[in-house]
Amino acid sequence: MKSIRVTQPGGPEVLKLGEVPKPSPGPGQVLIEVRAIGVNPVDTYIRSGNYPNATLPYTPGRDCAGIIQELGEGVHEMKVGARVYTSGTVTGAYAEFASAEAKTVHALPENISFAQGAALGIPYATAYRALFQKAKARAGEWLLVHGASGGVGTAAVQLARAAGLNVIGTTSTAEGEKLVRENGAHYVLNHSSANYSEELMRLTAGRGVDVILEMLANVNLAKDLTLLAKFGRVVVIGSRGKIEINPRDTMARDASIHGMMLFSASDEDLKSIHSALFAGLENGTLRPIVGKEMPLAEASKAHVAVLEPGAYGKIVLVPQGS
């Protein structure tokens, strides 16, 4: 089968398409015929060697959607031929077939495409965990989603709007602003504008926001702390470097900063997350946005694109035609 392999850490050029043996599912696993693959920033961090949890050589990726082709020993609750998505591949998602632990594989409703399914695992689970398991967001509160036009951002806007929060999203392009509004944000601000913080304070009558989801903490965290209401919470979802903050900005507001990694979630947390996501997909409140589909052979280009500013939905790789 065709698969992307990484034999050494480095830039996007180390992603090489080649032929490898088709995997077989082990006990408690299923084999998925991959129809679409989600590209996440964390994939680039692992590829570059910044995360120490990759044993070389390896096939990248955790998110994919497809059809169950084979069941491993002990798997009885799933059926061959079922449409599914997962964010827990064992053999790597950037391939034509992937094995995954059955507990990480979830039913994909018929009204959701495979490309949309590939956009679910990490982005939507991250957004849900950040909002409800870490920030404890409640209906009626004010939320700021920094970087609301990307994969996690669009998920957060949809989840928050459905839960009754007042949603402010930021983006840097006119195309992104349109997308964020279409996904349910009440207000959209341009975070490249010098006065977006003043506009936010005006919208909230000077009190600030209760929750901030931060995708680029090394740029925004210091300012975030000045935008919080009393007892406000910032959840750091992404950061690409260091930043200096003034701790007094947290003291004055009795505020808190939460770091989060989806990989730290317990099995019970993940079960709750994906049950909520399935309900939202079924009833139409959640609509994964696919911004770009690319052939598997262009994985290196996808790794460049996923880190570029002006994110628009999810980047998805497609094995067929590679």
C-alpha positions in Angstrom: 0.0 0.0 0.0 1.0 3.6 -0.4 2.1 5.4 2.7 4.0 8.5 3.8 7.2 7.6 5.8 9.5 9.7 7.9 13.0 8.2 8.4 14.6 11.2 10.0 13.3 14.4 11.7 13.4 17.6 9.7 11.4 19.9 7.4 8.5 19.0 5.2 10.8 17.4 2.7 11.4 14.4 4.9 7.8 13.2 4.2 8.3 10.6 1.5 5.6 8.6 -0.3 6.5 4.9 -0.7 5.2 1.3 -0.6 4.9 -0.5 2.7 3.1 -3.7 3.7 -0.6 -3.4 4.5 -1.0 -3.6 8.3 -3.1 -6.2 10.1 -5.2 -5.3 13.1 -4.0 -6.6 16.4 -6.2 -7.7 19.4 -8.7 -4.9 20.2 -7.9 -3.1 16.9 -9.7 -2.5 13.6 -8.2 -2.0 10.1 -9.6 1.0 8.3 -9.5 1.6 4.6 -8.6 5.3 4.7 -10.6 7.6 2.5 -9.4 11.0 4.0 -6.7 12.1 6.4 -6.7 15.2 8.7 -3.5 17.3 8.8 -2.9 18.9 12.1 -0.2 21.3 13.3 0.9 18.7 15.9 1.9 16.4 12.9 4.5 19.0 11.9 5.9 19.3 15.4 6.4 15.6 15.7 7.9 15.4 12.2 10.4 18.2 13.0 11.6 16.3 16.1 10.2 18.8 18.6 8.0 16.2 20.2 9.9 13.1 21.5 7.1 10.6 21.0 7.9 9.3 17.5 10.0 6.2 16.9 11.7 6.3 13.5 10.8 5.3 10.9 7.1 6.0 11.1 4.0 7.0 9.2 2.6 10.3 10.5 -1.0 11.3 11.5 -3.7 10.3 13.9 -6.9 11.6 12.3 -8.6 9.8 9.4 -11.9 8.6 8.2 -12.9 5.6 6.2 -14.4 2.1 6.2 -13.7 -0.7 8.5 -12.2 -3.5 6.5 -11.1 -6.0 9.2 -11.7 -6.6 12.9 -9.0 -7.7 15.3 -9.4 -10.4 17.9 -11.9 -9.4 20.7 -13.6 -6.7 18.7 -17.3 -7.5 18.6 -19.2 -4.1 18.9 -18.2 -3.0 15.3 -18.9 -4.2 11.9 -16.9 -4.6 8.7 -18.1 -2.0 6.2 -19.0 0.6 8.8 -18.2 4.3 8.1 -15.9 5.6 10.9 -13.5 8.2 12.0 -10.6 8.0 14.4 -7.9 10.2 16.1 -5.9 7.3 17.4 -4.3 5.3 14.6 -1.6 2.9 15.7 0.2 2.5 12.3 -0.3 6.2 11.2 -3.0 7.9 9.2 -1.0 9.1 6.2 -1.6 5.8 4.3 -4.2 3.9 2.3 -4.9 1.6 5.3 -4.4 2.1 9.0 -4.9 0.1 12.2 -6.5 1.8 15.2 -7.5 0.8 18.7 -11.3 0.0 18.6 -11.9 2.4 21.6 -10.6 5.3 19.5 -12.9 4.5 16.5 -16.2 6.3 16.3 -19.3 6.0 14.0 -19.5 8.6 11.2 -23.0 9.7 10.5 -24.3 9.3 6.9 -24.7 13.0 6.5 -21.0 13.6 7.1 -18.5 13.1 4.3 -15.2 11.2 4.8 -13.3 14.5 4.3 -15.4 16.1 7.1 -14.8 13.0 9.2 -11.1 13.4 8.9 -11.5 17.0 10.2 -13.2 15.7 13.4 -10.8 13.8 15.6 -8.2 16.2 17.0 -9.8 19.6 16.1 -13.3 19.0 17.4 -12.2 16.9 20.4 -9.6 19.7 21.3 -12.2 22.4 21.0 -14.7 20.5 23.2 -12.2 19.6 25.8 -10.9 23.2 26.0 -14.4 24.7 26.2 -16.2 22.3 28.5 -13.7 20.1 30.4 -11.0 22.7 31.0 -12.6 26.2 30.9 -16.0 24.9 32.2 -17.7 27.3 29.8 -21.4 28.0 30.6 -24.3 29.4 28.6 -24.5 33.1 28.7 -20.7 33.6 29.1 -18.6 35.6 26.7 -16.0 33.6 24.6 -13.1 34.8 22.5 -11.8 32.3 20.0 -8.4 33.5 18.7 -7.8 32.1 15.3 -11.5 31.2 14.7 -11.2 30.3 11.0 -8.9 27.3 11.4 -9.8 23.7 12.2 -10.0 24.0 16.0 -11.4 27.5 15.8 -14.3 26.7 13.6 -15.1 23.7 15.8 -15.0 25.9 18.9 -17.3 28.5 17.4 -19.9 25.9 16.4 -19.8 24.2 19.8 -20.0 27.4 21.7 -22.8 28.8 19.7 -24.8 25.6 20.2 -24.2 25.8 23.9 -25.5 29.3 24.2 -22.3 31.3 24.7 -21.8 34.8 23.3 -19.0 34.2 20.7 -16.4 36.6 19.4 -14.0 35.1 16.8 -10.8 36.6 15.4 -9.2 36.1 12.0 -7.0 38.1 9.7 -8.7 37.9 6.2 -12.0 38.9 4.7 -12.5 35.2 3.6 -11.9 34.1 7.2 -14.3 36.7 8.6 -17.0 35.4 6.3 -16.4 31.8 7.4 -16.4 32.6 11.1 -19.7 34.5 10.8 -21.2 31.6 8.8 -20.2 29.2 11.6 -22.1 31.2 14.2 -19.9 33.8 15.8 -21.9 36.8 17.0 -18.9 39.2 16.3 -15.7 38.9 14.2 -12.6 40.9 14.9 -9.4 41.2 12.8 -6.5 40.3 15.2 -4.0 42.0 12.9 -5.7 45.3 13.6 -4.1 47.5 16.3 -7.4 48.3 18.0 -9.1 44.9 18.1 -8.8 44.8 21.9 -10.6 48.1 22.2 -13.4 46.9 20.0 -13.7 43.7 22.2 -14.0 45.8 25.3 -16.7 47.9 23.7 -18.7 44.8 22.7 -18.6 43.5 26.3 -19.4 46.9 27.8 -15.9 47.1 29.3 -16.0 43.9 31.4 -14.0 41.7 29.1 -14.6 38.0 28.2 -15.0 35.0 30.4 -13.1 32.5 28.3 -10.4 32.8 25.7 -9.3 29.9 23.5 -5.7 30.7 22.5 -4.1 29.0 19.4 -0.9 31.1 19.4 -0.1 31.9 22.9 3.5 33.0 22.2 2.0 36.0 20.4 -1.2 36.7 22.2 -1.2 35.5 25.8 0.1 38.7 27.4 -2.7 40.7 25.8 -5.3 38.0 26.5 -4.8 38.5 30.2 -5.9 42.1 29.9 -9.1 41.2 28.0 -10.5 38.8 30.7 -13.4 39.6 32.9 -13.2 38.8 36.6 -12.7 35.0 37.2 -11.8 34.7 33.5 -10.0 31.7 32.0 -7.5 31.3 29.2 -7.0 27.9 27.7 -3.7 27.6 25.8 -4.3 25.2 22.8 -1.2 26.2 20.7 2.1 28.0 21.1 5.2 28.2 19.0 7.6 29.8 21.4 8.1 31.8 24.6 6.3 34.9 25.9 6.7 37.2 28.8 3.5 37.9 30.8 2.6 40.1 33.8 1.3 37.9 36.5 -0.5 40.9 38.1 -2.9 40.8 35.2 -4.1 37.4 36.5 -4.1 38.6 40.1 -6.3 41.7 39.4 -8.9 39.5 37.7 -8.6 36.4 39.9 -8.0 34.7 36.5 -6.5 31.4 35.5 -4.4 30.0 32.6 -5.0 26.4 31.6 -2.6 24.5 29.4 -4.1 21.5 27.6 -3.0 18.6 25.5 -5.7 16.3 24.0 -3.4 13.4 24.5 -3.7 13.8 28.3 -7.5 13.2 28.2 -8.6 10.0 30.0 -10.6 7.3 28.2 -13.7 8.5 30.2 -13.1 12.1 29.0 -12.7 11.0 25.4 -15.9 8.8 25.5 -17.8 11.8 26.8 -16.3 14.1 24.1 -17.1 11.8 21.1 -20.6 11.1 22.4 -21.3 14.8 22.4 -19.7 15.2 18.9 -21.8 12.4 17.4 -25.0 14.1 18.7 -23.9 17.4 17.2 -23.1 15.9 13.9 -26.4 14.0 13.8 -28.6 17.0 14.6 -26.7 19.4 12.3 -25.2 21.8 14.9 -21.7 20.6 14.0 -20.5 21.0 10.4 -16.8 20.3 9.9 -15.3 22.7 7.4 -12.8 21.3 4.8 -10.8 24.2 3.4 -8.6 22.2 1.1 -8.2 18.6 -0.2 -4.8 17.5 -1.4 -3.5 14.1 -2.7 -1.5 12.0 -0.2 1.7 12.6 -2.4 1.5 16.3 -1.5 1.8 15.8 2.3 4.9 18.0 2.4 2.9 20.9 0.9 0.1 20.3 3.4 2.6 20.6 6.2 3.7 24.0 5.0 0.1 25.1 4.4 -1.2 24.1 7.9 1.2 26.5 9.6 0.6 29.5 7.3 -1.4 32.5 8.6 -5.0 33.0 7.4 -6.2 29.5 8.1 -9.4 28.5 6.5 -11.0 25.3 7.7 -9.3 21.9 7.7 -6.6 20.6 5.3 -7.3 17.0 4.3 -5.2 14.5 2.4 -6.8 12.0 0.1 -5.1 8.6 -0.6 -6.8 7.9 -3.9 -5.0 9.3 -6.9 -1.7 9.7 -5.1 
